[in-house]
Amino acid sequence: MREVVLVGAGAMGRAWMDAVGRRPDVRVSALVDVSVPAARQAAQERGWDIPCVATVAEAFAAVRQPDMLLNVTIPDAHREVSEAALRAGVPVLSEKPVTPTVADALALAAVSELHGTLLATSQSRRHAPGLRVFRDTVAAYGGAGQLDAAFFQNPRFGGFRDEMDSPLLVDMAIHTFDQARFVLESEPESVYCEEFSPSWSWYRGGAAAQAVFRFGNGARFGYSGSWCADGLTTSWNGAWRASSAGGSVEWDGEGTVRAQGREGPVQALPLPDEPEGLDAALAEFVDALDGGPAPSGEIRTNIWSLAMVEAAVASARTGGPVRFDDVFADAAAACVAAARAAGDDAVADLVASWGGAPPR
Ligand SMILES: NC(=O)c1ccc[n+]([C@@H]2O[C@H](COP(=O)([O-])OP(=O)(O)OC[C@H]3O[C@@H](n4cnc5c(N)ncnc54)[C@H](O)[C@@H]3O)[C@@H](O)[C@H]2O)c1
């Protein structure tokens, strides 16, 4: 039985408690939340008699040898919580975004490497059977030269998303960007992005964006998104189209993948019945602890999805194209300076030695 320390007993933390509860080989052994009553209530509702505490240190004192920590706190707390676990040698599966900035993510990647302790991000929307079939069919047609995702939704959240800067790009687009990396099996080199708010938007920050990414394999990825689009909404996974040498493939973001080769009819492709979402992300992570392959959200690869957000926001602010080499160089400089100021030369030296994105 693997022992999990789960940090963050909010809406998503509760979804993770239930995902852990669905597996017979993993159990939540302690809950951590700055609001201890929130943690206690979540435990009580599930009939769990486990320690409910305010800090990771208290949880590690109570659970002597946790096998992993699930970080489901708010993004601003991600680095502190994950770093405490990694430095104690406890592997971490973190909610997205792994940290709010690429500079912080580089620091965590360094701590993970220095302590030989796994850090991965759960990008739950990567684990959708439709996306896998879409990706495999695109690959069978020779890979996409042109990939497009349309994301049009109209949630009335209320709360922080209505007030924050760049709500669509910062809070949501990382899912779509991560899916694009998964489909293209390549990393981005540059982006041009415009962010704006239609006249009827109910958000303070930019609620719509259009972006073009150029990937290392020459593919272009076009993103068109809005969080204030009433009527004809797309799936929360977006609506996708890929154009390849061998034909074209569409995914509606839910259960329909359609493909047509250079010749022949349009085919609707069957989807496998396999774990998705949080269940799949947890399965991948537990497999890795058991000696399996690194999870698809391992920090050195997942950092590129975070960089796509940071680069798109930078392009929208400056009005020009942004190169990923520059995003990583600036983030590395900020990370090294902060680590030196904190007296952490080991992290500073390692990040400086990378000179950009962490090597894989
Ligand atoms: N994958 C998805 O589809 C998806 C969907 C929603 C949210 N999320 C992500 O999940 C994470 C949590 O989101 P949420 O909606 O549950 O937020 P939430 O505000 O409902 O819950 C966050 C909880 O973390 C606690 N917390 C904050 N700082 C803490 C700290 N330092 N130590 C311990 N606990 C702390 C808060 O008290 C709160 O109970 C975010 O990173 C968010 O982006 C992912």
The ligand as an ORCA input file, in Angstrom:
! r2SCAN-3c Opt
* xyz 0 1
  N      -6.665     19.897    -13.963
  C      -7.755     20.620    -13.921
  O      -8.635     20.506    -14.748
  C      -7.923     21.614    -12.794
  C      -9.187     22.131    -12.486
  C      -9.299     23.014    -11.401
  C      -8.166     23.374    -10.666
  N      -6.949     22.869    -11.013
  C      -5.733     23.238    -10.248
  O      -5.807     22.651     -8.956
  C      -5.177     23.502     -7.991
  C      -6.158     23.791     -6.855
  O      -7.315     24.416     -7.374
  P      -8.693     24.445     -6.558
  O      -9.738     24.861     -7.537
  O      -8.857     23.186     -5.779
  O      -8.413     25.658     -5.528
  P      -9.101     25.888     -4.116
  O      -8.877     27.317     -3.805
  O     -10.510     25.348     -4.125
  O      -8.280     24.966     -3.093
  C      -6.941     25.198     -2.770
  C      -6.707     24.758     -1.337
  O      -5.322     24.872     -1.047
  C      -5.186     25.380      0.290
  N      -3.862     25.997      0.409
  C      -3.434     27.184     -0.100
  N      -2.138     27.382      0.207
  C      -1.737     26.311      0.932
  C      -0.509     25.937      1.521
  N       0.577     26.718      1.444
  N      -0.454     24.756      2.189
  C      -1.547     23.975      2.301
  N      -2.741     24.286      1.732
  C      -2.835     25.436      1.065
  C      -6.344     26.348      0.442
  O      -6.646     26.589      1.798
  C      -7.457     25.599     -0.307
  O      -8.192     24.749      0.572
  C      -4.724     24.747     -8.773
  O      -3.377     24.615     -9.107
  C      -5.598     24.732    -10.020
  O      -4.971     25.354    -11.132
  C      -6.822     21.990    -12.042
*
